[in-house]
């Protein structure tokens, strides 16, 4: 199981089937950003703009209703954004 999948499973369990909300973290993201787990090191987070988070939610909802928006984010080095469309 990849770190992304394992992280997504843990977040999904934490949400316990509720509406998908951004992961909560104590990172140093700005008010208009959402912290997401860094694939390189699960102990750290990267900041994703709220607009990209919303885009990831929309993409995942189209691909599989009720799925975790983290599954529709992609990381390239220290950059993270929505993907999957």
C-alpha positions, 0 to 999 in steps of 0.5 A: 500500500502506498503512503498516499493510499495509506494516508487517504485511508486514515483520513477517510476513517477519521472522517467516518463517512461524513462529508469530505473536509480538508485534512486538519493539521497544524502546518503553516499553511495560509488561511486560503490553503489546505494542508495535505500529507507530503508523499515524501515524508508522511510527517510533513504537509504541503499547502494546497490552495482551497480552490485546488482542494475544491477542484480535487473534490469535484474531480473525485466526485465525478470519478467516484461519488463519496471518494476521498479528495486526497485521491485526486491530488498529485504531488510533484516535488514540493508542489501539490495540486488537483489531478485526475480529470 
